[in-house]
Amino acid sequence: MQLKQLRKAAGLTQRELGDRVGVSPQAVNQWETGVKCPSVANLTKLADVLGTTTDAILGRDSASA
């Protein structure tokens, strides 16, 4: 999952991203470290907040899909 890189590129902290998505910073940390995966609803919110696609967050390159 490319979430950490996308978050940092957007200039957001885990707390800021969590606030925008409606989850705790701990949840963001768990997603970034692979402990847990975001729900489909939260994955969509993440893509909206980060200005990207769900595939980019998941590390799927459209050329290889």
LINHUNOR-V834002 format. One record per backbone hydrogen bond with DSSP energy under -0.5 kcal/mol. CO is the residue of the C=O (numbers start at 1). NH is the residue of the N-H. Records with the same first field share a line. If there is no record, write none. Layout:
# LINHUNOR-V834002
CO = NH / NH
This chain:
# LINHUNOR-V834002
2 = 6
3 = 7
4 = 8
5 = 9
6 = 10
7 = 12
8 = 11
13 = 17
14 = 18
15 = 19
16 = 20
17 = 21
18 = 22 / 23
24 = 28
25 = 29
26 = 30
27 = 31
28 = 32
29 = 33
30 = 34 / 35 / 36
31 = 34
39 = 43
40 = 44
41 = 45
42 = 46
43 = 47
44 = 48
45 = 49
46 = 50
47 = 51 / 52
48 = 51
53 = 57
54 = 58
55 = 59 / 60
56 = 59
57 = 2
59 = 61
61 = 64 / 65
